[in-house]
Amino acid sequence: FNALLYKIIGIKLGTLYFSGIVSSYLLIFGGYFLARKFLSELLSFSVGIFVIISGICAVHTFNYTLPYSYAMLYGAVGALYSVLCLIKYKENNNTGYFYISALLGGLCFANKYDFILYGILLFIVALLSKNKKIILNFITCFMFIPLLSCLVLFLQKLGVNDIVNAMRDIKSLIDTDSLSYFYTNQGILFNPKIFLLWLTNIFKTGICFLGLIGGA
C-alpha cells in the first residue's frame, strides 16, 4: 500500500505522514462508532479521546501518525472496521456486511500475520452459519487481498529461491543479539519487569477516560 502511495504522491516522508494522519482519523472515528454500539454518546466520545491520548502517552507504541510499523497500523484500522461490519451483520443478518468484514479481515492478515487469530474468529462465525455458500464466500473474500498481494510479488518475478533466501534472512534477524536485547527489555512476554511500566502507561492514558466515566 505504501508503494502505491509513493507512486501517486511521491517518494518522500510527507507521504508517510499523510497516510498516518488518515489512519489516525480512521482509528479515532472507528473507535467512536464501535463504542456507540455499546455505550452512551459521552462515553463513546471519551473512547475517541482515549485513542488520541494513547498515541501520545504510550511511548512504546510511538504514535499513529508515524508508527513503528505501518503494517500494524493498517492492520489495526482494518480490524476495527471489520468488527464494525461484523456487528452490523449480526444486527441486520445482511451477509454483505459479513463479506466486507471478511475482506477487511484478509487485509489485516495480509499486513500482519498476528491478525490470523482474528481471522480464525471470523471463520468460526462463518461455520456457525451452517451455510455452505456463506462459508465459501467468506473464504473467497478473506483470501482475496492476501492472494492478490502474493500475485503482485510473483508478477515481479518472485521465485522459490527468493522465498528461501527471505526465510533465511528472517532467521538470521531473529538470531541477532540486537533483536534479542530488544525483546528481553521491551517485550512483556519476554521480561515480566516491563509489566509495571506497561501498567503505568495504561494508567496515564486512562486518566481522561476514567474521569469522563466518573462524570457520566
Solvent accessible surface area in square Angstrom, and as a share of the most:
residue,aa,sasa,rsa
1,F,143,0.60
2,N,37,0.19
3,A,76,0.59
4,L,103,0.51
5,L,17,0.09
6,Y,62,0.24
7,K,174,0.74
8,I,122,0.62
9,I,68,0.34
10,G,22,0.21
11,I,154,0.78
12,K,115,0.49
13,L,96,0.48
14,G,35,0.34
15,T,1,0.00
16,L,30,0.15
17,Y,87,0.33
18,F,107,0.45
19,S,6,0.04
20,G,0,0.00
21,I,81,0.41
22,V,63,0.36
23,S,7,0.04
24,S,15,0.10
25,Y,124,0.47
26,L,72,0.36
27,L,18,0.09
28,I,36,0.18
29,F,106,0.44
30,G,0,0.00
31,G,8,0.08
32,Y,50,0.19
33,F,103,0.43
34,L,38,0.19
35,A,10,0.08
36,R,103,0.38
37,K,73,0.31
38,F,148,0.62
39,L,69,0.34
40,S,58,0.37
41,E,113,0.50
42,L,81,0.40
43,L,33,0.16
44,S,0,0.00
45,F,114,0.48
46,S,0,0.00
47,V,27,0.16
48,G,6,0.06
49,I,45,0.23
50,F,61,0.25
51,V,24,0.14
52,I,72,0.37
53,I,38,0.19
54,S,18,0.12
55,G,6,0.06
56,I,128,0.65
57,C,38,0.23
58,A,17,0.13
59,V,93,0.53
60,H,80,0.36
61,T,69,0.40
62,F,121,0.50
63,N,58,0.30
64,Y,58,0.22
65,T,45,0.26
66,L,66,0.33
67,P,19,0.12
68,Y,126,0.48
69,S,20,0.13
70,Y,27,0.10
71,A,35,0.27
72,M,54,0.24
73,L,8,0.04
74,Y,26,0.10
75,G,0,0.00
76,A,34,0.26
77,V,19,0.11
78,G,1,0.01
79,A,16,0.13
80,L,31,0.15
81,Y,55,0.21
82,S,0,0.00
83,V,45,0.26
84,L,20,0.10
85,C,22,0.13
86,L,22,0.11
87,I,31,0.16
88,K,61,0.26
89,Y,15,0.06
90,K,134,0.57
91,E,97,0.44
92,N,83,0.43
93,N,120,0.61
94,N,74,0.38
95,T,46,0.27
96,G,31,0.30
97,Y,68,0.26
98,F,1,0.00
99,Y,42,0.16
100,I,84,0.43
101,S,0,0.00
102,A,0,0.00
103,L,64,0.32
104,L,38,0.19
105,G,1,0.01
106,G,0,0.00
107,L,53,0.26
108,C,0,0.00
109,F,44,0.18
110,A,37,0.29
111,N,39,0.20
112,K,53,0.22
113,Y,163,0.62
114,D,89,0.46
115,F,33,0.14
116,I,69,0.35
117,L,133,0.66
118,Y,32,0.12
119,G,5,0.05
120,I,87,0.44
121,L,89,0.44
122,L,0,0.00
123,F,75,0.31
124,I,80,0.41
125,V,18,0.11
126,A,0,0.00
127,L,82,0.41
128,L,125,0.62
129,S,38,0.24
130,K,181,0.77
131,N,63,0.33
132,K,166,0.71
133,K,145,0.61
134,I,18,0.09
135,I,32,0.16
136,L,115,0.57
137,N,46,0.24
138,F,6,0.03
139,I,74,0.38
140,T,91,0.53
141,C,32,0.19
142,F,15,0.06
143,M,62,0.28
144,F,111,0.46
145,I,39,0.20
146,P,12,0.07
147,L,108,0.54
148,L,82,0.41
149,S,51,0.33
150,C,61,0.36
151,L,94,0.47
152,V,70,0.40
153,L,87,0.44
154,F,104,0.44
155,L,126,0.63
156,Q,123,0.55
157,K,173,0.73
158,L,52,0.26
159,G,27,0.26
160,V,114,0.65
161,N,115,0.59
162,D,66,0.34
163,I,74,0.37
164,V,71,0.41
165,N,71,0.36
166,A,47,0.37
167,M,118,0.53
168,R,139,0.51
169,D,94,0.49
170,I,88,0.45
171,K,118,0.50
172,S,63,0.41
173,L,103,0.51
174,I,99,0.50
175,D,88,0.45
176,T,50,0.29
177,D,124,0.64
178,S,83,0.54
179,L,45,0.22
180,S,62,0.40
181,Y,152,0.58
182,F,107,0.44
183,Y,93,0.35
184,T,70,0.41
185,N,52,0.27
186,Q,70,0.31
187,G,15,0.14
188,I,68,0.34
189,L,169,0.84
190,F,130,0.54
191,N,28,0.14
192,P,107,0.67
193,K,171,0.72
194,I,20,0.10
195,F,93,0.39
196,L,130,0.65
197,L,76,0.38
198,W,103,0.36
199,L,78,0.39
200,T,59,0.34
201,N,10,0.05
202,I,84,0.42
203,F,127,0.53
204,K,87,0.37
205,T,3,0.02
206,G,8,0.08
207,I,96,0.49
208,C,47,0.28
209,F,47,0.20
210,L,107,0.53
211,G,49,0.47
212,L,49,0.24
213,I,71,0.36
214,G,68,0.65
215,G,68,0.66
216,A,81,0.63
